[in-house]
Amino acid sequence: MTEYGSSSITGLWGLLVLVSLSTYVWRASGVAIAARIKPDGNLSQWFSCVAYGMLAALMSRILLLPVGILAETPLIDRLVALGVGVAIYCTFKRNMLAGMLSTVGLFAVITALRQNGIV
């Protein structure tokens, strides 16, 4: 069993204080400059475009080059579920919940049917 002396406990508390201060310094800086940021400015639009691009790349990577158990499913199953989900999303006035639930639900049904040899 390891024994901790008072100096190591003090060191841990000091480390906790330093880590907390470093976190709150960045948060306070964000609060201080938040009023000066223009939501419709060029820089904000650029960050938004980069975020959407990264999300699209991640979705494409997961869909086309999956790892783990998802890699065992056929590509056509993933594409059909995604296509139906996007169609439902657009049909129901951009309802994210409807699109997501339909995509996941259809993919689960297709996978279950394929495992039982029906498809």
C-alpha positions as CSV (number, residue, x, y, z in Angstrom):
1,M,0.0,0.0,0.0
2,T,1.3,3.4,-0.9
3,E,1.6,6.0,1.8
4,Y,1.2,9.6,0.9
5,G,3.1,12.2,2.9
6,S,1.8,15.7,3.5
7,S,4.1,17.1,0.9
8,S,2.6,14.9,-1.9
9,I,-0.9,15.9,-0.8
10,T,0.1,19.6,-0.9
11,G,1.6,19.0,-4.3
12,L,-1.6,17.4,-5.6
13,W,-3.7,20.3,-4.2
14,G,-1.3,22.8,-5.8
15,L,-1.6,21.0,-9.1
16,L,-5.4,21.0,-8.9
17,V,-5.3,24.8,-8.3
18,L,-2.9,25.4,-11.2
19,V,-5.0,23.3,-13.6
20,S,-8.2,25.0,-12.5
21,L,-6.7,28.4,-12.9
22,S,-5.4,27.6,-16.4
23,T,-8.9,26.4,-17.4
24,Y,-10.7,29.5,-15.9
25,V,-8.2,31.9,-17.5
26,W,-9.2,30.7,-21.0
27,R,-12.9,30.8,-20.1
28,A,-12.6,34.3,-18.7
29,S,-10.8,35.4,-21.9
30,G,-13.6,33.9,-24.0
31,V,-16.2,35.8,-22.0
32,A,-14.2,39.0,-22.3
33,I,-13.9,38.8,-26.1
34,A,-17.4,37.3,-26.8
35,A,-19.0,40.7,-27.0
36,R,-16.6,41.8,-29.8
37,I,-17.2,38.7,-32.0
38,K,-19.5,39.3,-35.0
39,P,-21.6,36.2,-35.6
40,D,-22.1,37.2,-39.2
41,G,-18.5,38.2,-39.8
42,N,-16.1,36.6,-42.3
43,L,-14.1,34.8,-39.6
44,S,-17.3,33.3,-38.0
45,Q,-18.5,32.2,-41.4
46,W,-15.1,30.6,-42.1
47,F,-15.2,28.7,-38.8
48,S,-18.7,27.6,-39.6
49,C,-17.7,26.3,-43.0
50,V,-14.7,24.5,-41.6
51,A,-16.9,22.8,-39.0
52,Y,-19.4,21.7,-41.6
53,G,-16.6,20.4,-43.8
54,M,-15.1,18.4,-40.9
55,L,-18.5,17.0,-40.1
56,A,-19.1,16.0,-43.7
57,A,-15.6,14.4,-43.9
58,L,-16.2,12.4,-40.7
59,M,-19.6,11.2,-41.8
60,S,-18.1,10.1,-45.2
61,R,-15.3,8.3,-43.4
62,I,-17.7,6.5,-41.1
63,L,-20.0,5.6,-44.0
64,L,-17.4,4.6,-46.6
65,L,-14.5,3.3,-44.5
66,P,-16.0,2.0,-41.2
67,V,-14.0,0.2,-38.5
68,G,-15.2,-2.4,-36.1
69,I,-18.5,-4.1,-36.3
70,L,-19.9,-1.6,-38.8
71,A,-17.2,-2.7,-41.3
72,E,-19.0,-6.1,-41.4
73,T,-22.1,-4.6,-42.9
74,P,-22.4,-4.1,-46.7
75,L,-22.0,-0.6,-48.1
76,I,-25.4,-0.8,-49.8
77,D,-27.1,-1.2,-46.5
78,R,-25.5,1.9,-45.1
79,L,-26.2,3.9,-48.2
80,V,-29.9,3.0,-48.4
81,A,-30.4,3.8,-44.7
82,L,-28.6,7.2,-45.2
83,G,-30.6,8.0,-48.3
84,V,-33.9,7.3,-46.7
85,G,-32.9,9.2,-43.6
86,V,-31.9,12.3,-45.7
87,A,-35.2,12.1,-47.7
88,I,-37.3,11.9,-44.5
89,Y,-35.2,14.8,-42.9
90,C,-36.0,17.0,-45.9
91,T,-39.7,15.8,-46.2
92,F,-40.4,16.6,-42.5
93,K,-39.2,20.3,-42.6
94,R,-35.7,19.5,-41.6
95,N,-36.7,17.6,-38.5
96,M,-33.3,16.2,-37.2
97,L,-34.9,13.7,-34.9
98,A,-37.1,12.1,-37.6
99,G,-34.2,11.8,-40.0
100,M,-31.9,10.3,-37.4
101,L,-34.4,7.8,-36.0
102,S,-35.5,6.7,-39.5
103,T,-31.9,6.2,-40.6
104,V,-30.9,4.2,-37.5
105,G,-34.2,2.3,-37.5
106,L,-34.0,1.3,-41.1
107,F,-30.4,0.3,-40.8
108,A,-31.3,-1.9,-37.8
109,V,-34.1,-3.5,-39.8
110,I,-32.0,-4.1,-42.9
111,T,-29.2,-5.6,-40.7
112,A,-31.7,-7.9,-38.9
113,L,-33.2,-9.1,-42.1
114,R,-29.8,-9.8,-43.6
115,Q,-28.8,-11.8,-40.5
116,N,-31.9,-13.9,-40.7
117,G,-31.3,-14.6,-44.4
118,I,-34.4,-12.8,-45.6
119,V,-32.5,-10.1,-47.6
